[in-house]
Each structure stands twice: as C-alpha cells, then as structure tokens.
Amino acid sequence: MCGRLAAYLDGPATVTLRRPPPLATPLAVDADTDGSVRARHGGALVAEAEPARDGATLCVPDTVSAAEARAAEGRARYFQDPLYPACFVCGIRRGSGDGLRIFAGRLPGRDVWAAPWAPDASLADGSGRVPSEIVWAALDCPSGIAAIDAADLGDDAAVLLGRMTATVAALPAVGDECRVIAWPLGRDGRKLMAGSALLGAGGEVLAAARAERLTVPRSGRGMPVEEAS
C-alpha cells in the first residue's frame, strides 16, 4: 500500500496509514495542490503520501555481507509464531515464486537483522526490473521484525505500520543477489521505530527507509492507526 501510493510522487516520500487498507479493493486517489495524495475507501481516509520533508537518508549504520545475510536468514523470534504467516513479504507459507520470501534474522552480537533476496521474475515490470512499490514492500517487513524482536514484545502483542518514509535510488533486476538489512531505532511508548535498507550485490545502497509502528493487542490488529500522526 505505501509503495503504491508513493509512486504518485517523485523522489523520497512519507506515507501515513490512517487505517488498515482493505485488500483486493479499489481505492480512490486524489491529489492536493501541496503535492500530497490521499487514498480513500467509501469516503474514509485510508492513507496519505507527501514528499518527504527531510528525505530518507541513504546512509546506513552498518553493512552486511551476502554470507552474513544468508546465515542470519530466519533467525528471528518473530518466526516462531508469526503474526502474518501468509504475508506477501515475509510470509512463511509463501512458496517459491509467490511473494518476496524475505525472512530477516538477527546477526549474532549485533542489533542488525538481515536476509538475502533475489527478486523473482514474477515481480518484474516490462524492463526486467522490480517496480518501486515492490522495493517499498521489501523494506517494510524486515524493519518490523527488527522492531518487534528488539522490543521483546510478548506473545499477546502485535504491531501495525503507521508511517514509512523511503527513498529509492535504484531498482534491482530479476535475479540480482541483493540483501535487506534492518535495525531498531528506539521506542516511544506504543511507537516502535526502525530503519531498513536494500543492498545490491556489491553492497551498494539501493533504497532506504524509516518506519514507525504501533503496538496493539493481537486481537486489535484491524484497529485504526490514527496515532501515527
């Protein structure tokens, strides 16, 4: 959802979710004179995107080799009882060629989570590259897993994405041996903050993001996320 709405803008964007987006449902999108866009469902505001005021830096606090990413894959407490096992990005029920299958795990002795990712042909656009909305998705779940693991949330807690700011410098091609890394940025009450980056085969930063999430009871995963503002 965030990446699809951000695609209406040029450059780094901030997307704020006001309520969980309905799946497989058309949304109305309207633009404002200030450069922002909003997605609505039946008149209700679902999400809004605006140019990022401070951008999304491409600097990352650490880097991870391809071998380290492979070794860390799946080594997260989150995967013992995942909130969303059918998630398009991190769902463990997804098979090869179905979704992104990015399973970020923690590197030993470091506050960094990582996973390898070689984009499947099913994700490509007409040029053989991955569209920006897929890159946004790839940056999303790893930062959520890092935030959840670092906060050591109990089994009765869940998280909802509230806001995400990202910049995409380059799009990976099908089969590129990429890796996604993520790191926690702290906690403010119910808000969990984390960063993430997509690295190319040579370790170059292709995209980076900062995300804010709200902790909620597992029974409240469908609640509005107005507190993101």
C-alpha positions in Angstrom: 0.0 0.0 0.0 2.7 2.5 1.0 4.7 2.0 -2.2 1.7 2.1 -4.5 0.7 5.5 -3.0 4.3 6.8 -3.0 4.5 6.0 -6.7 2.3 9.0 -7.4 5.1 11.3 -6.2 8.6 12.0 -7.4 11.5 11.4 -5.0 11.6 10.5 -1.3 8.1 10.2 0.1 6.4 9.8 3.5 3.2 7.7 3.6 1.0 7.7 6.7 -1.6 4.9 7.1 -4.8 6.1 8.8 -6.5 2.7 8.9 -5.6 -0.8 7.7 -6.0 -0.8 3.9 -8.7 -3.2 2.6 -7.2 -6.0 0.5 -8.1 -6.5 -3.2 -10.3 -3.4 -3.1 -10.1 -0.4 -5.4 -9.3 2.8 -3.7 -10.0 6.4 -4.9 -6.8 8.5 -5.0 -7.0 12.3 -5.1 -4.2 14.9 -5.3 -3.8 18.2 -3.4 -2.2 21.4 -4.5 0.6 20.9 -1.9 1.8 17.8 -3.8 0.3 15.3 -1.4 -2.1 12.5 -2.4 -4.7 10.6 -0.5 -6.3 7.2 -0.8 -9.9 6.8 0.3 -12.4 3.9 0.6 -16.0 4.8 0.7 -15.2 8.3 1.7 -12.9 7.2 4.6 -9.3 8.3 4.5 -7.1 5.2 4.3 -3.6 6.7 3.7 -1.9 9.8 2.6 1.5 10.4 0.9 3.6 13.6 0.8 7.1 14.5 -0.3 9.5 13.7 2.5 10.4 16.9 4.2 13.8 15.7 5.4 14.2 12.9 2.8 15.2 9.4 3.7 19.0 9.2 4.1 20.8 6.5 2.2 23.4 6.3 5.0 23.0 3.1 7.0 24.7 2.4 10.4 26.2 -0.9 9.4 26.6 -3.2 6.4 26.2 -6.9 5.9 27.9 -9.3 3.6 26.0 -11.8 1.4 27.3 -14.6 3.5 26.2 -12.9 6.8 22.7 -12.3 5.3 22.4 -16.0 4.3 23.5 -17.1 7.8 21.0 -14.8 9.6 18.0 -15.7 7.4 15.1 -16.8 9.5 16.9 -16.3 12.8 14.3 -14.1 14.4 12.0 -14.8 17.4 9.2 -13.5 15.2 9.2 -16.6 13.0 8.4 -18.9 16.0 4.8 -17.6 15.9 4.5 -15.1 13.0 1.6 -12.6 13.1 1.1 -12.8 9.4 2.2 -16.2 8.0 0.7 -15.5 4.6 2.3 -12.0 4.3 3.3 -11.1 0.8 6.8 -10.1 2.0 7.7 -12.3 5.0 5.0 -15.0 5.0 6.5 -18.4 5.8 3.5 -20.1 4.0 4.6 -18.5 0.7 6.3 -20.8 -1.8 9.0 -20.0 -4.3 7.7 -17.5 -6.9 4.8 -16.5 -4.6 5.6 -13.2 -2.8 9.0 -11.9 -1.7 10.0 -14.5 0.9 12.3 -12.2 2.9 13.0 -13.7 6.3 15.2 -11.3 8.1 17.0 -12.7 11.1 19.4 -11.2 13.7 23.1 -11.2 13.2 24.9 -12.7 16.2 26.1 -10.0 18.6 24.7 -7.1 16.5 21.5 -5.1 16.5 21.1 -5.7 12.8 18.7 -8.1 11.0 19.3 -9.3 7.5 18.2 -11.7 4.8 19.2 -12.4 1.2 16.8 -11.5 -1.6 17.0 -12.3 -5.3 13.9 -10.8 -6.9 11.8 -13.4 -8.7 10.7 -13.0 -12.3 7.0 -12.8 -11.2 7.9 -9.4 -9.6 9.4 -7.7 -12.6 8.0 -5.0 -14.8 8.4 -4.8 -18.6 12.0 -3.8 -18.2 13.0 -6.8 -16.2 13.4 -4.7 -13.0 11.4 -4.6 -9.8 9.0 -1.7 -9.6 9.4 0.8 -6.8 6.3 -0.4 -4.9 7.9 -3.8 -4.5 11.1 -2.2 -3.2 9.0 -0.4 -0.6 7.5 -3.7 0.4 10.9 -5.3 0.7 11.9 -2.5 3.1 8.8 -2.8 5.2 8.6 -6.2 7.0 12.4 -6.5 7.9 12.2 -3.3 9.9 9.0 -4.5 11.6 10.7 -7.8 12.6 13.7 -5.9 13.9 11.5 -3.6 15.9 9.4 -6.5 17.3 12.5 -8.6 18.3 14.4 -5.6 19.8 11.4 -4.6 21.9 10.9 -8.2 23.0 7.1 -7.9 22.7 5.0 -10.5 24.5 3.0 -13.2 22.7 -0.2 -11.2 23.1 1.2 -8.1 21.2 1.1 -7.2 17.6 2.2 -4.2 15.6 0.6 -2.0 12.9 2.6 0.1 10.4 1.7 3.8 10.9 4.2 5.7 8.9 7.0 5.0 6.4 9.5 7.3 4.7 11.6 5.9 2.0 13.8 6.8 -0.9 14.7 4.5 -3.9 17.9 5.3 -5.6 18.0 2.3 -8.0 15.8 -0.7 -8.8 17.1 -4.2 -8.7 16.7 -6.5 -11.7 15.3 -10.1 -11.6 17.8 -12.5 -10.1 20.1 -9.8 -8.6 21.7 -11.2 -5.4 20.5 -8.5 -3.1 20.1 -8.4 0.7 17.8 -6.5 3.0 19.0 -5.2 6.4 17.1 -3.6 9.2 17.9 -2.1 12.6 15.9 -0.8 15.6 15.8 3.0 16.2 14.1 3.1 19.5 10.7 3.1 21.3 8.4 5.9 22.4 5.6 4.4 24.4 3.5 2.3 21.9 5.6 3.5 19.0 8.4 1.4 17.6 10.9 2.9 15.2 13.2 1.1 12.9 15.3 1.6 9.7 15.9 -0.7 6.8 17.9 -0.7 3.5 18.1 -2.7 0.4 21.7 -3.5 -0.7 22.8 -4.5 -4.1 25.2 -7.4 -5.0 28.2 -5.2 -4.3 26.9 -3.8 -1.1 25.7 -0.5 -2.6 22.6 1.0 -1.0 19.7 0.8 -3.5 17.0 2.1 -1.1 16.5 3.0 2.5 13.6 3.7 4.8 12.4 4.6 8.3 9.2 3.2 9.7 7.1 3.8 12.7 4.8 1.2 14.1 2.2 1.0 16.9 2.0 -1.9 19.3 -1.6 -3.2 19.8 -3.1 -6.4 21.3 -3.2 -9.3 18.8 -6.9 -9.1 18.9 -6.7 -5.4 17.7 -4.7 -5.9 14.5 -7.6 -4.4 12.5 -7.9 -1.2 14.6 -7.4 2.2 13.1 -3.9 3.6 13.2 -4.7 7.3 13.7 -2.0 7.7 16.4 0.6 7.7 13.6 0.1 11.5 13.3 
